Amino acid sequence: MNFWKLLSCAAVVMISASGFAAEYYVSPQAGASDENPGTKEKPWSSLGKAGKSAKAGDTVFIQEGIYRDNLQIMNSGTKDAPITFAGNGKAIITGADVVTGFTREGKLWVKRPWAQIFKWHWGDESTYPEVANENSPFMSAGRMENVFINGIPMQWVPRKEDLAPGRFFWNGSAEGKGELLIHPPEGMDDPGKAAIEIPLRSAVLCGPWGTFPRGMSEVRGGGKKFEDSAKYKNCEYIVLKNLTFGYTCEGFVGSGAVISGDNWTVENCIFEYMNAGGLWVGGDYAKVKNCIFRYNGKYGLGSKFHLDGALIEDCAAINNNRKFYKIAWDAGGMKLHHTKNTTVRRLTTAFNFGAALWFDIECEGNTIEDCVSFGNDGLGLFYEVSDAGKFRNNVSFGNGVGIMYAHSAHGDMQDNVIIGCSSGLVIGGDREKYKGVNNNFQKNIIFEIRGSNLGWKSSKTPNSKDLASKNMLTENLYASVNGSTSFEFGSLLPDLKSFESDYKNASGNMQVKGLENIDTAARSRIDTAFQRIIRCLNTLRPDMKLSEEKVHLKSVWKLGGKGSVDGFWLETAGGPLLMMSVYGEDTISLSCDKKDGVVLWNFPHIGANTREELKGNGFLVSGKARKKFAIVTGLSPEAEPVKDIFQIAALQQGKPKNDFREGEDFTVNISISNPLKTAASFTVQGPGIDKQQFQLGPGEKKSVDVAQKAKGGSEQLVYALNSEALGTPLEQAVQLKVTRMAVAKKCPDGALPSDGAIVIDSAQQRNVSIWDEQTGKTWQGKGDLSGTASVAWNEKNLTVLVKVSDNKVLRSGRGVQCADGIELFLDCRGEKDFHAAKYSDGVIHLKVAAPLKDSWEPLAIDTDKALVRNGSFKKGITEWFVPKDAKAKEVQEAVSSYARIEGNSLIQQDIAIDPKWGRIKVSCRARYEKIVPGEKNWHTGRLVVEFKDKAGAHAGGYPDMITFKGTGKEWTAQAKEYDIPENAVSFRLQAGMWNVKSGILEIDDIAVMPVSDRSGRQIESSQPEGISVVGRTVPGGYEVKSVVGLARFKELKVQPGTVIGFDIGLNDSDVDDSKALQSQLFWQNAKGVGAYDAGKFGFVRFE
């Protein structure tokens, strides 16, 4: 027997060595060893051994168990003989290790010493401020520290004081002074009985190069010369089957599993709980089939740049971005860059925080078909700054935006169904070279949308809106029951007719109101969309056992006391079903004669799905629906929203009104009806009414008016109705629009009031919370941005001084639009025109970049008017002349770009001079390294200004220039002023190095501003006439003073009692750019730079 086993082992080795296919086995069980021959009877113990040993045609069977290892595949297969790594569905490859030795200290589990230290950020923090701002809670998304107890992730906190159930504090120290403190979830007392796992490996799957660089597509398309690819070992024709990968500690730009070459096939695999990305596709012609990507820190699947010819089919990406990475940056379900000729088919994306499926930048020729996207807290399907995307027969339900095709051309979007989203279809827009033109949007259904059915992205050069753009919108159906009928096309339009009158390339479209007015064919398509969602739910949660037969939409309901839920009442062969698009946590109440058997299923984007049995009382069931998707099963066919029991309304002088100025008096009318056949007691609790009791007879109705005063910050008044007879509390809310009022004091020019400052509070930052997996609540981090604004007026000017507290003042390479800075909004059209939808004469909206110097200086309001073309290099190195042999190029970083010049090279451009100018100021930011001067004093790095006369000859003398030599590693602002020679008509601006021995110069924000005219009078050409804006940095922030001449407002009566529209906003480019702050006036929902419009502001009253 032993002889035959030995002979069998020898045969396996001989077959592999001679080039025939071999079979190997890996097992975590006792007796496995890498010294074994790798047979089924004597398997290897490590995946590393398998990854190094398997050759073309071989198959490695990875047996059931947990592998705390990295499957690093070192060899290539061939087209006809791939290398296969196959599990049986029960093999788990994890980056986490079990950690023991914890002791109890009170409620805490403690491990000392704790030596593990992670360098959690990548590179200089200032280079990646969106994810690495030390004062932003968002920062924790990029941390590598993770702790799992019994498979459940705990929440990192920065201080011991923040510890609470389900949280941990990590303080590693190589000197033996570190500690790991865990506050376990409630009910866990003994660390010895818990499986405590900590991810300590950054990868569980990769090729020969590890996780960086990431594949042959990186070599071909990532900037390296193709001929250099020979030094990179290829790894192609790999097959992976029936394996689970997860629990890694990679950095925020990485992924725990990486496809590292061409022609990989991944089937029936799971990628879960990676710190950042689930699977990164780093090679062309990949096939990813029947895989699940879930609970990953940033996204489920992503592509390294330049993916071509891939197929993603029958996969699901669910509950990704659990660590709250910036959703506008690189997070969500799936994120594909520079991807071409790729098909995504029958993909399910659900409950992700961020875009469900996102094709981003220079993608081309991709097809997205038969996909279902629902319950994502972001965009459903997204195609951006790309070309030739095809969207066919997709369903988008209950997402932030149904489908967005932005800044992209040659799109073909047909037969898609969008239901119950915040916005329907968003298209168009131009961004630099990317144009929203030549697109076809046809035969799509957009149904029951809360915001705009169709939104057209704005741009400075709106070519996509021109008829010549050939964007066609034909035969689409826009339908609603309770939803919006509006369209957004430069401004908000009330309906399809108004839109089509503005845009003649839209034809054959229909808009209907009411479910009964939708034709049979469209109703059938809507029913099929719901059937597809149900089928996906059954795949994700088989225990739900939802009927997929005879699905038909019967009604659409507005639900929830706060009106936060859209309910879609479906009948199926297995009974009725209520599917909900949930915009915020809210209590839903339904009339139902069943006392049990009713189940509420909540599917939040983060945290566990929940199943709750709703106990009825024979006529009513109630429960809380959580954002963003929920379902109720087990209802009786006669169920419907509860009506008349509890109603509230805001009234003024007996008439309904919801729009108030701060301080206005109004009443809230509360109406209660007893639906019972017996008398009952009811209690009402809410603002202005404290547990007031009402005794009502059978069918009796009573009401009460509660006096209120409109108050900014209290735009939603919530009231609760309790009764033992009902058995469950009911909630109702009234929505208010409260416009806030501030005061401007009359002061002499240059003076400001000492009191009455407007507070701009960091508590208003958006998305400042971190999710706590255990409690379902949030941990509030420290905000770093706040400010105050003082306002003064007199007969000539309005003066506004803004004092900003900001831990890090940054100037983005993209100019005012994305810099730290302020926004000032004034509407001086008169009160009868306040809140008009469009800008007109009398409205000013200033966007001002923060200052960078500690002395008062004029600030640019619009960098697009700068004399230097592309001085911030946001368009690369275009607009600059670069000599043939010059070593000069643009360097792009996350929020900035600049020019790098090496050796004796330069860049230049010629700039015309206004004849009225007498003096100009030239400025820049620069850093430089090892600039060794030549023999003469001008043999250095310099920013040169050379004046020219009409003939192009040198004009004037040779003034001192801005000079660079030696090493200056920090970015430093420099400026110099020059008198313009009498005969000069232009000047040549040159940046570079002349006759140096060595050196590197990096330069940015090159700007030229006129200082004074020929008579010496100051010029403010960067600012509109009648407006002066100056600023300076101060410890902990900066100050900006704006003076606006009131003479420009012809209709304005400058006198005490005059009211103008007014608001202030702060923008912080080192925080997520959706986290602009707004003043304590009206602005409640700012979305960042550019968010202001004439319909949303507060007021200032002159006193």
FENSULDA-V200343 format. One line per field, one symbol per residue. ss: DSSP state (~ for helix, > for strand, _ for the rest). A space follows every 50 residues. Layout:
ss: ???
This chain:
ss: _~~~~~~~~~~~~~~~~_____>>>>_________________>__~~~~ ~~~_____>>>>__>>>>__>>__________>>>>>>>>>>>>_>>>__ __>>>__>>>>>____________~~~~________~~~~~~_____>>_ _>>_>>___~~~____>>>>>_______>>>>>_______~~~__>>>>_ ____>>>__>_____~~~~~~____~~~~~~______>>>>>>>>>____ ____>>>>>____>>>>__>>>____>>>>>_____>>>__>>>____>> >>>___>>__>>>__>>>_____________>>>>>>_>>__>>>__>>> ____>>>>>>___>>>>>>__>>>____>>>>>>__>>>>>>__>>>___ >>>>>>__>__>>>__>>>___>>>>>>__>__>_____>>>__>>>___ ___>>>______~~~_~~~__>>>__>>>>______>>___>>__~~~~~ ~~___>>__>>>>_~~~__~~~~~~~~~~~~~~~~~~~~~_~~~______ _>>>>>>>>_____>>>>>>>>__>>>>>>>>___>>>>>>______>>> >>_______>>>>>_____>>>>>>___>>>>>______>>____>>>>> >>__>>__>>>___>>>>>>>>>______>>>>>>>__>>>>>>>>____ >>>>>>>>>______>>>>>>>_______>>>>>>_>>>_>>>>>>____ _______>>>_~~~____>>>______>>>____>>>>>>>>>___>>>> >>>>>>________~~~~__>>>>>>>___~~~_________>>>>>>>_ ______>>____~~~_______________>>____>>>>>>____>>>> >>___>>>>>>>____>>>>>>>>>>>>>>>>________>>>>>>>>__ ___>_______>>>_>>>>>>>>>>>>>>______>>>>>>>>____>>> >>>>>>>>>>>>>____>________>>>>>>>>__>>>>>>>>>~~~__ ________>>>>>>>>>_________>>___________________>>> >>_
